[in-house]
Amino acid sequence: ITMYLTNEVYNFDPVYAYNNAEAESIASLLFARLFTLSKNGKIQNDLATGYDIEENKKTGEYTMVITLRKAWWSDKIKLTADDVVYAWKRILNSENAFSCASLLFDLKNARAVKAGNCSIDDLGVCALNDNTVQVTFEKPIDYDQFLLNLSSLALAPLREDYVSKGDDWAKKPGTMVTSGPFKLNKIKFDVSDTV
């Protein structure tokens, strides 16, 4: 498909596209999310096939286990729970200043990790296996709100082997892989003046 935009978009990284309507309109076609919103505002599965919530008030453990469907990146590599964990840890890394970090503040140790007071390895998210993400919370939360947060493009899974190559990974078709129904083929900026 060809898309015409009123503003030029130079970066399709979901954490930046999240704050830019033009970029989000394209990036939402490129990157799948765990959940999406239906036309009437209901949470529906996308990459996730379902989730289970477990609350153990005696031990103070509150978890959500999210099961992922089989999905692949545009280069035919399987999308895994590790891709979810990597994307979230990247957002909460104290060295990064992503405005979407607050979407994950319900995770155990998230605020301490973001402030640099705790190791990123202590963050309450892990991959139990290729298809299962376990999220740990510090206390009972509004789970419906958390699921709504997970429908944000900013929290889309990412591949560490591409993103870790540098800040330009999502600026041109040849340096990114995508997980959504489309991949970026070509970008053409028309600099001609028309009347």
N, C-alpha and C positions, 0 to 999 in steps of 0.2 A: 504494500500500500504506500501511497505517497501522501505525506502530510505537509500542509502549509502552515507555518507559524508566523505570528505577528512579531515575535522577538527571536533573535538568534539564540540557539542553545549550544553551549560549548562543553557541557559535562552532563552525562547521563547516570552518574553515580546516584543510587537511590537516596543516600543521605543528603545530597544536595538537591536532587530533583524534588524531594519532599517539600521544599519551600518555594518551588518555582512552578507555577501552573503549566507553563509551556513545556518545561522539561518533564514534569510528571505525566503529561498526556502521552508522551512517547515512552518514557521509562516504565510506565505501568503496563505497556505492551511487551516490554523486553524482560521484565523480572517478575516472576511469580512470588506471591506472598503465602503465608501459612493460611490466612483467612482473608476473605473479601466481604464487602457489603453488597447485599442484594439491592434492587431498585427501591424497595420499601424500607431499607435501612437495617435489615436483619443480617446477623453474622452467618456466613456460609463457608464451608470448607473450600480451600483451593489446594495448596500442597498438603495440608493436614487432612487426614481422613477422620479424625476424631481426637478426643482428649479425655482424660480421667483426672479428677481432683481428689486428693487424699489429704484429710486433716487429722492429725494425731495430737490432740490437745495435751495429752500426758507428756509426750516427748517434745512438744513444741515444733513438730515438723509439719510443714504445709507445702505440698507439692502438686504440680500439674505435669502429667505425662502426655506428650503430644505425639501421635503416630502420623508419620508421613506416608503419602502414596509414592509409588514408583515414579520417578521423574528424572529427566536427563538435561544436562546443559547442552547448549547448541553445538558443542564439539563432541557430543555422544558420550561424555563422562557422566556417570550416575550422580545425581544430586543426593547428598546425604545429610544426616543430622549434624555432622561436623561443620557443614557449610552454614547452618543456622547459628551454631555456637560461635564460629569465627566472626560472623557479621555482628552479632550482639556484643562480643568482647571488643571488637574494633570500635564500636560506638561508645562503649563505656571506658575505654582505655583513657587514662588520665592525660595522656599526651595529645589526644584528639579533642577538638572543640566542636562537636556536633550538637546542634540545637535539639535534635531528636532524642538525646540521652534520657530525658525525663520520661519517655514512654516506657523505659525499662527500670525505673526506680523502685518498682515493687519487688524486684529480684533481691534475694538475700545478698547483702554486702554491696549492692549496686552503688549507693551513695558514697560509701567508703572507698570503693575502687575508683570511682570517678574523681574523688578528691585526692587520690594518691595515697590514702591512708591504709590501703589494703591491697594485697596482690590480686592481679587479674584472675589468678587460678582459684581464688576464694569466691569468685562470683557464682551465684546460685543457678548455673545452667551447665548441663553436660549432655553428651551424646551417650545413651545407653547402648545403642547399636546403630547401624546405618539408617534405620528408619524411625528411631525413637529419641525424642528430646525430653529430658527431665528438667523442669524448672522448679527451683526451691524458693520459697518466700520466707520472710522473717516472721510473719504473722498472717492471720486470715486477711484477705484483701477482697476488693470488689472484682470478682472473677469475670463478670460480664464486661466491665471496663477494660480489664487486661486483654480480653479477647478482641475488643474493639481496637486497642492499641496495636495488637498483632496484625490487624488488617492494614496498617500503615505501610506504604511503600518503603519507608525508611528502614524497616526491619526485615526486608527481603533477604533471603540467604545469599551469600557471596562466596566466590571461590578464592581462597587465600593465595593460591599460586598465581593468579592474575592480579589481584588487588595489591599484593605486597611488592609488585614490580615498580610501583611509583604512583604518584598522584594523577598521572595522565591516563591511567588504565581505562577509564570510561569516557574518553574524549574522541575516540575514533573507532570505527568498526574492527580494524585489525588487531586491536589490543584488548578486546573484551569478549567474554562469553556471556550468554544470556540464558535464562531459564523459563521465560514466558513463551507465548505462542509465536512471537516474531523475533527476528534478530536484525540488527542494524546493518544495512547493506552499503549505504552511501549517504554522505552529508554534502549538500551543495548550498553554499551561501550566495545568494544573488545580491551583488553589490551595485547593480545598475540602478540608476535613478529613473523612475517612471512617473509620468504625470497622469 
